[in-house]
Amino acid sequence: MVIRDRAWSPAKVGEEDTAVLLIRAAQTEGILSGPQGEVVDAEFVDDGDVGYFRFFLHLISPAPLTLASPPCPVPRMADPAATGIEAGVATLLTAADHGRRLHHQYAAAIAATGGDR
């Protein structure tokens, strides 16, 4: 996936799916990665206002589990002035940040119960 539109932004109406596809493609290409057995994903939710993204951390092993982030309003996905590649990079950084937070929350929950991931 290549962002060719210098004016692209995840906040532009109709571009929400492009942000999700960008996150998935970055992982497929190894640009965005995390621990083995973990995949970050996102979905756009149209709330009739600015909309928001929800991020997911899919754990494949040791057992399937999906963790979800709190809603992230679209304007927080990237600097509103960022467009094109800058907006794409900001989108990936936001996805990575949410994935990292979910991973740490999961690890803390496991540790609090005396379990081992």
Secondary structure, 3 states (H helix, E strand, C coil): CCCCCCCCCCCCCCCHHHHHHHHHHHHHCCCCCCCCCEEEEEEEECCCCCCEEEEEEEECCCCCEEEECCCEEHHHCCCCCCCHHHHHHHHHHHHHHHHHHHHHHHHHHHHHCCCCC
